[in-house]
Amino acid sequence: MIDEIQEIPAALRKLRYSYEERSDIKVIAAGSLLEAVIEKAKFSVPVGRVEYFNLGPMTFTEFLMPEAVKKYIVTGDKEQVRGIHKDLYRTFLDDIPKYSSNKLSQNIAEVFEKIPGQIGADKVLFKGLANTNSEVIRNCIDLLQKAGLVYRVSYSGCSGLPIKASSDSSVCKLFYLDIGIYNSVMGLLGVTFFN
């Protein structure tokens, strides 16, 4: 098991040939934004030799385990819960420079910080997310989506099946990975669990 492998992209290159040399050894490599690191390093992944497992949204049972929920159960203090969410948000922002150039990381952080302000809009307006061109903003959104920090939902006219056939990716909405973090960033008072 190799954790945080994204810190050493050269290690990914070395693993590429491990199957030929030792097919009896199974290697597990984990890390944040591996897709972005692989794309940035510009090397190909050996087809048929890599299995991807992505951690996605939690089940209800898994949801009952996070620190924020535990803190609320133990203390009943919504401010302490908000503090945990703010710390998570700050950690996400602090992680961004690891996966991009200095200028791009500034743009990514700006986009990430402005997404909550567009939640109620009919569609995302790129000009409201960062002071740069649309292509850079699109790349920032793609990276945030690969990181699992943002969900992009495209418009669909729902005029037939399959629904995706009538989707329009140029019209979309963006959502944070967690409503608790969204509430914290927006300064909303409620806790998203246990009313």
C-alpha positions as a Markdown table, in Angstrom:
| # | Residue | x | y | z |
|---|---|---|---|---|
| 1 | Met | 0.0 | 0.0 | 0.0 |
| 2 | Ile | 1.4 | 3.4 | -1.0 |
| 3 | Asp | -0.5 | 6.3 | 0.3 |
| 4 | Glu | -0.3 | 9.9 | -1.0 |
| 5 | Ile | 1.4 | 8.7 | -4.1 |
| 6 | Gln | 0.5 | 11.9 | -5.9 |
| 7 | Glu | 3.4 | 13.5 | -3.9 |
| 8 | Ile | 5.9 | 11.5 | -6.1 |
| 9 | Pro | 4.6 | 11.3 | -9.7 |
| 10 | Ala | 7.8 | 9.4 | -10.6 |
| 11 | Ala | 6.6 | 6.5 | -8.4 |
| 12 | Leu | 3.5 | 6.1 | -10.6 |
| 13 | Arg | 5.8 | 5.7 | -13.6 |
| 14 | Lys | 7.8 | 3.0 | -11.8 |
| 15 | Leu | 4.6 | 1.1 | -10.9 |
| 16 | Arg | 3.7 | 1.0 | -14.6 |
| 17 | Tyr | 6.2 | -1.8 | -15.1 |
| 18 | Ser | 5.8 | -3.7 | -11.9 |
| 19 | Tyr | 3.3 | -6.0 | -13.4 |
| 20 | Glu | 5.8 | -7.3 | -16.0 |
| 21 | Glu | 8.4 | -7.9 | -13.3 |
| 22 | Arg | 6.3 | -9.2 | -10.4 |
| 23 | Ser | 2.7 | -10.0 | -11.5 |
| 24 | Asp | 2.2 | -11.9 | -8.2 |
| 25 | Ile | 2.4 | -8.7 | -6.2 |
| 26 | Lys | -0.7 | -6.5 | -6.0 |
| 27 | Val | 0.0 | -2.8 | -5.4 |
| 28 | Ile | -2.5 | -0.4 | -4.0 |
| 29 | Ala | -1.7 | 3.3 | -4.5 |
| 30 | Ala | -3.9 | 5.9 | -3.0 |
| 31 | Gly | -3.9 | 9.7 | -3.1 |
| 32 | Ser | -5.8 | 12.8 | -3.7 |
| 33 | Leu | -6.4 | 14.0 | -7.2 |
| 34 | Leu | -4.6 | 11.2 | -8.9 |
| 35 | Glu | -6.3 | 11.9 | -12.2 |
| 36 | Ala | -5.0 | 15.4 | -12.1 |
| 37 | Val | -1.5 | 14.3 | -11.3 |
| 38 | Ile | -1.5 | 11.7 | -14.1 |
| 39 | Glu | -2.8 | 14.3 | -16.5 |
| 40 | Lys | -0.2 | 16.9 | -15.4 |
| 41 | Ala | 2.7 | 14.4 | -15.5 |
| 42 | Lys | 1.6 | 13.5 | -19.1 |
| 43 | Phe | 2.2 | 9.8 | -18.9 |
| 44 | Ser | 0.0 | 7.0 | -20.0 |
| 45 | Val | -1.6 | 4.5 | -17.7 |
| 46 | Pro | -1.2 | 0.8 | -18.7 |
| 47 | Val | -4.5 | -0.3 | -20.2 |
| 48 | Gly | -6.0 | -3.3 | -18.4 |
| 49 | Arg | -3.5 | -3.3 | -15.6 |
| 50 | Val | -5.1 | -0.6 | -13.4 |
| 51 | Glu | -8.3 | -0.8 | -11.4 |
| 52 | Tyr | -9.8 | 2.5 | -10.2 |
| 53 | Phe | -11.7 | 2.8 | -7.0 |
| 54 | Asn | -13.1 | 6.2 | -6.2 |
| 55 | Leu | -14.5 | 7.2 | -2.8 |
| 56 | Gly | -17.8 | 8.9 | -3.4 |
| 57 | Pro | -20.7 | 10.1 | -1.3 |
| 58 | Met | -21.2 | 8.3 | 2.0 |
| 59 | Thr | -23.9 | 5.8 | 2.8 |
| 60 | Phe | -26.2 | 6.8 | 5.8 |
| 61 | Thr | -24.2 | 4.5 | 8.1 |
| 62 | Glu | -20.9 | 6.1 | 7.0 |
| 63 | Phe | -22.5 | 9.6 | 7.4 |
| 64 | Leu | -23.1 | 8.9 | 11.1 |
| 65 | Met | -19.3 | 8.7 | 11.7 |
| 66 | Pro | -17.9 | 12.1 | 10.7 |
| 67 | Glu | -16.3 | 14.4 | 13.3 |
| 68 | Ala | -18.9 | 17.1 | 12.8 |
| 69 | Val | -21.8 | 14.8 | 13.6 |
| 70 | Lys | -20.0 | 13.3 | 16.6 |
| 71 | Lys | -19.2 | 16.8 | 17.9 |
| 72 | Tyr | -22.9 | 17.8 | 17.7 |
| 73 | Ile | -24.0 | 14.6 | 19.4 |
| 74 | Val | -21.5 | 15.1 | 22.2 |
| 75 | Thr | -21.8 | 18.9 | 22.7 |
| 76 | Gly | -25.0 | 20.0 | 21.0 |
| 77 | Asp | -23.0 | 23.1 | 20.0 |
| 78 | Lys | -23.6 | 24.3 | 16.4 |
| 79 | Glu | -20.7 | 26.7 | 16.6 |
| 80 | Gln | -18.2 | 23.9 | 17.2 |
| 81 | Val | -19.7 | 22.0 | 14.3 |
| 82 | Arg | -19.3 | 25.1 | 12.1 |
| 83 | Gly | -15.7 | 25.3 | 13.3 |
| 84 | Ile | -15.1 | 21.8 | 12.0 |
| 85 | His | -16.6 | 22.6 | 8.7 |
| 86 | Lys | -14.6 | 25.8 | 8.4 |
| 87 | Asp | -11.4 | 23.8 | 9.1 |
| 88 | Leu | -12.3 | 21.3 | 6.4 |
| 89 | Tyr | -13.0 | 24.1 | 3.9 |
| 90 | Arg | -9.6 | 25.8 | 4.8 |
| 91 | Thr | -7.8 | 22.5 | 4.3 |
| 92 | Phe | -9.4 | 22.0 | 0.9 |
| 93 | Leu | -8.1 | 25.5 | -0.1 |
| 94 | Asp | -4.7 | 24.8 | 1.3 |
| 95 | Asp | -4.5 | 21.6 | -0.7 |
| 96 | Ile | -5.1 | 23.2 | -4.1 |
| 97 | Pro | -1.5 | 24.4 | -4.8 |
| 98 | Lys | -0.3 | 20.8 | -4.6 |
| 99 | Tyr | -1.9 | 20.0 | -7.9 |
| 100 | Ser | -1.4 | 23.0 | -10.1 |
| 101 | Ser | 0.8 | 25.9 | -11.0 |
| 102 | Asn | 0.8 | 29.0 | -8.8 |
| 103 | Lys | -1.4 | 31.1 | -11.1 |
| 104 | Leu | -3.8 | 28.3 | -11.8 |
| 105 | Ser | -4.1 | 27.4 | -8.1 |
| 106 | Gln | -5.1 | 31.0 | -7.4 |
| 107 | Asn | -7.8 | 30.7 | -10.1 |
| 108 | Ile | -9.0 | 27.3 | -8.7 |
| 109 | Ala | -9.2 | 28.8 | -5.1 |
| 110 | Glu | -11.2 | 31.8 | -6.4 |
| 111 | Val | -13.6 | 29.6 | -8.3 |
| 112 | Phe | -14.0 | 27.3 | -5.3 |
| 113 | Glu | -14.7 | 30.2 | -3.0 |
| 114 | Lys | -17.3 | 31.8 | -5.3 |
| 115 | Ile | -19.3 | 28.7 | -6.1 |
| 116 | Pro | -21.6 | 29.0 | -3.0 |
| 117 | Gly | -22.7 | 32.4 | -4.2 |
| 118 | Gln | -24.1 | 30.9 | -7.4 |
| 119 | Ile | -26.1 | 28.1 | -5.8 |
| 120 | Gly | -29.5 | 29.8 | -6.3 |
| 121 | Ala | -28.8 | 31.0 | -9.9 |
| 122 | Asp | -30.5 | 29.5 | -12.9 |
| 123 | Lys | -27.1 | 28.5 | -14.2 |
| 124 | Val | -23.4 | 29.1 | -13.4 |
| 125 | Leu | -22.1 | 32.3 | -15.0 |
| 126 | Phe | -18.4 | 31.8 | -15.5 |
| 127 | Lys | -17.7 | 35.5 | -15.4 |
| 128 | Gly | -18.9 | 35.5 | -11.8 |
| 129 | Leu | -16.5 | 32.8 | -10.7 |
| 130 | Ala | -13.1 | 34.3 | -11.4 |
| 131 | Asn | -11.4 | 37.2 | -13.1 |
| 132 | Thr | -10.0 | 35.1 | -16.0 |
| 133 | Asn | -11.2 | 33.6 | -19.3 |
| 134 | Ser | -13.8 | 30.9 | -19.6 |
| 135 | Glu | -11.4 | 28.2 | -20.6 |
| 136 | Val | -9.3 | 28.6 | -17.5 |
| 137 | Ile | -12.5 | 28.6 | -15.4 |
| 138 | Arg | -13.7 | 25.4 | -17.1 |
| 139 | Asn | -10.3 | 23.8 | -16.3 |
| 140 | Cys | -10.6 | 24.9 | -12.7 |
| 141 | Ile | -14.1 | 23.4 | -12.4 |
| 142 | Asp | -12.8 | 20.2 | -14.0 |
| 143 | Leu | -10.0 | 19.9 | -11.5 |
| 144 | Leu | -12.4 | 20.6 | -8.6 |
| 145 | Gln | -14.8 | 18.0 | -9.9 |
| 146 | Lys | -12.0 | 15.4 | -10.2 |
| 147 | Ala | -11.0 | 16.2 | -6.7 |
| 148 | Gly | -14.6 | 15.4 | -5.6 |
| 149 | Leu | -15.0 | 18.9 | -4.0 |
| 150 | Val | -17.6 | 20.0 | -6.5 |
| 151 | Tyr | -20.4 | 18.3 | -8.3 |
| 152 | Arg | -21.3 | 19.6 | -11.8 |
| 153 | Val | -24.9 | 19.1 | -12.8 |
| 154 | Ser | -25.7 | 19.7 | -16.5 |
| 155 | Tyr | -29.1 | 20.9 | -17.7 |
| 156 | Ser | -31.4 | 18.4 | -19.3 |
| 157 | Gly | -34.6 | 19.1 | -21.2 |
| 158 | Cys | -35.8 | 15.6 | -20.2 |
| 159 | Ser | -37.5 | 15.3 | -23.5 |
| 160 | Gly | -36.9 | 11.6 | -23.8 |
| 161 | Leu | -34.8 | 8.6 | -22.8 |
| 162 | Pro | -32.1 | 8.4 | -22.0 |
| 163 | Ile | -32.2 | 11.7 | -20.1 |
| 164 | Lys | -28.5 | 12.3 | -20.7 |
| 165 | Ala | -29.1 | 12.4 | -24.5 |
| 166 | Ser | -30.8 | 15.8 | -24.1 |
| 167 | Ser | -28.3 | 17.2 | -21.6 |
| 168 | Asp | -26.5 | 20.5 | -22.3 |
| 169 | Ser | -23.1 | 20.6 | -20.5 |
| 170 | Ser | -22.7 | 24.4 | -21.3 |
| 171 | Val | -25.6 | 25.0 | -18.9 |
| 172 | Cys | -24.8 | 23.7 | -15.5 |
| 173 | Lys | -25.0 | 24.2 | -11.8 |
| 174 | Leu | -22.2 | 23.5 | -9.3 |
| 175 | Phe | -22.6 | 22.1 | -5.8 |
| 176 | Tyr | -20.1 | 21.6 | -3.0 |
| 177 | Leu | -19.4 | 18.1 | -1.8 |
| 178 | Asp | -21.1 | 18.7 | 1.5 |
| 179 | Ile | -24.0 | 20.9 | 2.6 |
| 180 | Gly | -22.5 | 21.4 | 6.0 |
| 181 | Ile | -19.5 | 23.0 | 4.5 |
| 182 | Tyr | -21.7 | 25.1 | 2.2 |
| 183 | Asn | -23.7 | 26.3 | 5.2 |
| 184 | Ser | -20.5 | 27.2 | 7.1 |
| 185 | Val | -19.1 | 29.2 | 4.2 |
| 186 | Met | -22.3 | 31.0 | 3.7 |
| 187 | Gly | -22.6 | 31.8 | 7.4 |
| 188 | Leu | -25.9 | 30.0 | 7.8 |
| 189 | Leu | -26.9 | 29.2 | 11.3 |
| 190 | Gly | -28.6 | 25.8 | 11.0 |
| 191 | Val | -26.9 | 22.5 | 11.3 |
| 192 | Thr | -27.7 | 20.2 | 8.4 |
| 193 | Phe | -28.5 | 17.2 | 10.5 |
| 194 | Phe | -30.7 | 16.8 | 13.5 |
| 195 | Asn | -33.1 | 19.8 | 13.5 |
